[in-house]
Amino acid sequence: MRAAPIVVHPPSPTGGRRVTARGEILGLAYDDRDLIEFLRRAGLPDAGRVLDDPQWVEWRGGRAHAYEAA
């Protein structure tokens, strides 16, 4: 099985989650809107549709869609 190209890393101690696509840092997301915007800028126009698809997005540490401080 191929690794998901998008990784949403564990929440940071101050809140927000680092987002990477194929190893490139896209930014620090504080909610799904931020995440969708980062992915849109990276060339994925329907990003909202893939957030819960493990073939596209791997949520590491914490719950998916949770951005509060660790």
N, CA, C and O atoms as a DFTB+ gen file, in Angstrom:
280 C
 N C O
     1  1       0.832      -1.181       0.000
     2  2       0.000       0.000       0.000
     3  2       0.880       1.249       0.000
     4  3       1.860       1.338       0.740
     5  1       0.520       2.182      -0.821
     6  2       1.237       3.447      -0.933
     7  2       0.913       4.361       0.235
     8  3      -0.216       4.372       0.724
     9  1       1.896       5.125       0.682
    10  2       1.659       6.097       1.755
    11  2       0.835       7.255       1.206
    12  3       0.963       7.624       0.038
    13  1      -0.014       7.825       2.062
    14  2      -0.822       8.982       1.671
    15  2       0.106      10.148       1.342
    16  3       1.080      10.375       2.059
    17  1      -0.175      10.888       0.276
    18  2       0.699      12.001      -0.095
    19  2       0.595      13.203       0.838
    20  3       1.509      14.025       0.887
    21  1      -0.501      13.316       1.575
    22  2      -0.717      14.453       2.472
    23  2      -0.684      13.950       3.907
    24  3      -1.354      12.975       4.249
    25  1       0.101      14.623       4.747
    26  2       0.178      14.254       6.161
    27  2      -0.206      15.465       6.995
    28  3       0.330      16.560       6.823
    29  1      -1.154      15.237       7.908
    30  2      -1.518      16.241       8.895
    31  2      -0.893      15.754      10.195
    32  3      -1.323      14.753      10.768
    33  1       0.124      16.471      10.650
    34  2       0.925      16.051      11.792
    35  2       0.198      16.318      13.111
    36  3      -0.801      17.036      13.134
    37  1       0.699      15.739      14.217
    38  2       0.038      15.920      15.510
    39  2      -0.083      17.401      15.881
    40  3       0.724      18.224      15.450
    41  1      -1.101      17.729      16.686
    42  2      -1.248      19.114      17.143
    43  2       0.006      19.577      17.891
    44  3       0.616      18.816      18.643
    45  1       0.373      20.832      17.668
    46  2       1.537      21.391      18.357
    47  2       1.125      21.822      19.771
    48  3      -0.067      21.940      20.052
    49  1       2.085      22.054      20.655
    50  2       1.768      22.487      22.027
    51  2       1.016      23.822      22.075
    52  3       0.328      24.111      23.054
    53  1       1.145      24.629      21.028
    54  2       0.468      25.925      21.005
    55  2      -0.777      25.917      20.120
    56  3      -1.420      26.953      19.951
    57  1      -1.122      24.762      19.555
    58  2      -2.277      24.637      18.676
    59  2      -1.866      24.658      17.222
    60  3      -0.801      25.164      16.869
    61  1      -2.710      24.110      16.393
    62  2      -2.422      24.018      14.971
    63  2      -1.694      22.728      14.643
    64  3      -1.087      22.101      15.510
    65  1      -1.765      22.345      13.385
    66  2      -1.117      21.122      12.910
    67  2      -0.344      21.423      11.637
    68  3      -0.864      22.048      10.713
    69  1       0.904      20.971      11.601
    70  2       1.721      21.127      10.400
    71  2       1.153      20.214       9.322
    72  3       0.740      19.086       9.592
    73  1       1.144      20.725       8.102
    74  2       0.617      19.975       6.965
    75  2       1.736      19.843       5.937
    76  3       2.373      20.827       5.560
    77  1       1.962      18.607       5.492
    78  2       2.958      18.371       4.445
    79  2       2.317      17.607       3.296
    80  3       1.387      16.824       3.488
    81  1       2.839      17.852       2.097
    82  2       2.419      17.105       0.916
    83  2       3.683      16.590       0.254
    84  3       4.528      17.363      -0.198
    85  1       3.799      15.271       0.204
    86  2       4.990      14.614      -0.351
    87  2       6.274      15.177       0.270
    88  3       7.275      15.381      -0.417
    89  1       6.220      15.422       1.580
    90  2       7.391      15.879       2.322
    91  2       7.594      17.377       2.337
    92  3       8.442      17.866       3.083
    93  1       6.847      18.126       1.540
    94  2       6.987      19.581       1.491
    95  2       6.012      20.222       2.482
    96  3       4.821      19.914       2.472
    97  1       6.517      21.109       3.330
    98  2       5.669      21.784       4.307
    99  2       4.767      22.786       3.592
   100  3       5.239      23.651       2.855
   101  1       3.453      22.651       3.825
   102  2       2.483      23.564       3.230
   103  2       2.086      24.674       4.194
   104  3       1.711      25.766       3.767
   105  1       2.166      24.398       5.490
   106  2       1.817      25.420       6.474
   107  2       1.320      24.809       7.760
   108  3       1.363      23.593       7.948
   109  1       0.843      25.675       8.655
   110  2       0.307      25.282       9.949
   111  2      -1.190      25.562       9.933
   112  3      -1.611      26.718       9.897
   113  1      -1.983      24.511       9.958
   114  2      -3.444      24.640       9.879
   115  2      -4.030      24.708      11.284
   116  3      -3.647      23.946      12.172
   117  1      -4.963      25.634      11.466
   118  2      -5.662      25.783      12.742
   119  2      -7.100      25.281      12.660
   120  3      -7.801      25.216      13.669
   121  1      -7.533      24.928      11.451
   122  2      -8.844      24.335      11.244
   123  2      -8.893      23.742       9.842
   124  3      -7.952      23.879       9.060
   125  1     -10.006      23.083       9.539
   126  2     -10.137      22.450       8.217
   127  2     -10.098      23.475       7.089
   128  3      -9.616      23.167       5.998
   129  1     -10.594      24.681       7.328
   130  2     -10.552      25.707       6.274
   131  2      -9.111      25.995       5.873
   132  3      -8.806      26.106       4.685
   133  1      -8.211      26.118       6.870
   134  2      -6.792      26.330       6.559
   135  2      -6.245      25.161       5.752
   136  3      -5.572      25.356       4.740
   137  1      -6.537      23.958       6.200
   138  2      -6.043      22.760       5.524
   139  2      -6.518      22.720       4.070
   140  3      -5.723      22.458       3.167
   141  1      -7.790      22.974       3.844
   142  2      -8.339      22.965       2.492
   143  2      -7.661      24.028       1.629
   144  3      -7.362      23.786       0.460
   145  1      -7.421      25.201       2.205
   146  2      -6.763      26.270       1.437
   147  2      -5.331      25.878       1.066
   148  3      -4.904      26.116      -0.063
   149  1      -4.591      25.286       1.993
   150  2      -3.225      24.841       1.681
   151  2      -3.246      23.841       0.532
   152  3      -2.427      23.920      -0.383
   153  1      -4.181      22.907       0.583
   154  2      -4.255      21.881      -0.453
   155  2      -4.705      22.470      -1.787
   156  3      -4.234      22.050      -2.844
   157  1      -5.609      23.432      -1.739
   158  2      -6.037      24.111      -2.970
   159  2      -4.847      24.806      -3.622
   160  3      -4.655      24.714      -4.835
   161  1      -4.047      25.507      -2.810
   162  2      -2.869      26.198      -3.334
   163  2      -1.843      25.222      -3.897
   164  3      -1.082      25.568      -4.801
   165  1      -1.824      24.003      -3.364
   166  2      -0.897      22.975      -3.844
   167  2      -1.411      22.279      -5.102
   168  3      -0.739      21.408      -5.655
   169  1      -2.620      22.672      -5.556
   170  2      -3.127      22.125      -6.808
   171  2      -4.225      21.096      -6.673
   172  3      -4.552      20.422      -7.650
   173  1      -4.805      20.953      -5.498
   174  2      -5.883      19.984      -5.283
   175  2      -7.198      20.748      -5.115
   176  3      -7.555      21.110      -3.994
   177  1      -7.927      21.000      -6.212
   178  2      -9.103      21.876      -6.161
   179  2     -10.257      21.345      -5.317
   180  3     -10.993      22.150      -4.747
   181  1     -10.449      20.047      -5.208
   182  2     -11.545      19.479      -4.416
   183  2     -11.034      18.904      -3.106
   184  3     -11.421      17.803      -2.716
   185  1     -10.183      19.629      -2.436
   186  2      -9.521      19.135      -1.224
   187  2     -10.509      18.718      -0.143
   188  3     -10.263      17.746       0.571
   189  1     -11.604      19.423      -0.013
   190  2     -12.580      19.093       1.016
   191  2     -13.122      17.681       0.902
   192  3     -13.551      17.095       1.896
   193  1     -13.106      17.141      -0.285
   194  2     -13.631      15.793      -0.517
   195  2     -12.664      14.682      -0.102
   196  3     -13.083      13.535       0.052
   197  1     -11.398      14.993       0.078
   198  2     -10.422      13.929       0.356
   199  2      -9.921      13.920       1.796
   200  3      -9.112      13.063       2.152
   201  1     -10.373      14.840       2.625
   202  2      -9.842      14.942       3.982
   203  2      -9.999      13.658       4.787
   204  3      -9.163      13.370       5.644
   205  1     -11.036      12.889       4.535
   206  2     -11.264      11.653       5.284
   207  2     -10.916      10.401       4.483
   208  3     -11.282       9.291       4.867
   209  1     -10.216      10.583       3.382
   210  2      -9.806       9.456       2.540
   211  2      -8.361       9.092       2.877
   212  3      -7.450       9.853       2.551
   213  1      -8.130       7.944       3.526
   214  2      -6.778       7.571       3.932
   215  2      -5.806       7.358       2.772
   216  3      -4.595       7.312       2.989
   217  1      -6.314       7.227       1.549
   218  2      -5.411       7.136       0.398
   219  2      -4.809       8.501       0.081
   220  3      -3.768       8.580      -0.571
   221  1      -5.449       9.567       0.532
   222  2      -4.980      10.926       0.281
   223  2      -4.356      11.571       1.509
   224  3      -3.308      12.210       1.418
   225  1      -5.011      11.400       2.674
   226  2      -4.604      12.140       3.881
   227  2      -4.355      11.184       5.036
   228  3      -5.184      10.330       5.350
   229  1      -3.199      11.344       5.659
   230  2      -2.879      10.597       6.875
   231  2      -2.906      11.584       8.037
   232  3      -2.140      12.548       8.058
   233  1      -3.785      11.342       8.998
   234  2      -3.872      12.166      10.205
   235  2      -3.012      11.493      11.272
   236  3      -3.314      10.377      11.696
   237  1      -1.959      12.152      11.704
   238  2      -1.054      11.570      12.700
   239  2      -1.284      12.217      14.063
   240  3      -1.347      13.441      14.184
   241  1      -1.405      11.385      15.067
   242  2      -1.538      11.886      16.435
   243  2      -2.827      12.663      16.632
   244  3      -3.148      13.539      15.828
   245  1      -3.551      12.365      17.663
   246  2      -4.795      13.074      17.920
   247  2      -5.886      12.659      16.946
   248  3      -5.667      11.849      16.045
   249  1      -7.050      13.227      17.146
   250  2      -8.199      12.940      16.290
   251  2      -8.120      13.724      14.996
   252  3      -7.580      14.830      14.960
   253  1      -8.654      13.154      13.949
   254  2      -8.779      13.890      12.690
   255  2      -9.663      15.107      12.917
   256  3     -10.644      15.033      13.657
   257  1      -9.328      16.208      12.294
   258  2     -10.088      17.460      12.349
   259  2      -9.993      18.152      13.702
   260  3     -10.748      19.092      13.948
   261  1      -9.097      17.725      14.590
   262  2      -8.888      18.376      15.894
   263  2      -7.566      19.140      15.829
   264  3      -6.524      18.561      15.520
   265  1      -7.610      20.422      16.117
   266  2      -6.440      21.269      15.958
   267  2      -5.983      21.930      17.265
   268  3      -4.977      22.640      17.275
   269  1      -6.701      21.706      18.348
   270  2      -6.353      22.357      19.602
   271  2      -5.007      21.877      20.132
   272  3      -4.519      20.806      19.771
   273  1      -4.423      22.698      20.995
   274  2      -3.095      22.434      21.544
   275  2      -3.017      21.056      22.178
   276  3      -3.974      20.574      22.783
   277  1      -1.858      20.436      22.025
   278  2      -1.629      19.106      22.595
   279  2      -1.378      19.205      24.088
   280  3      -1.164      18.188      24.747
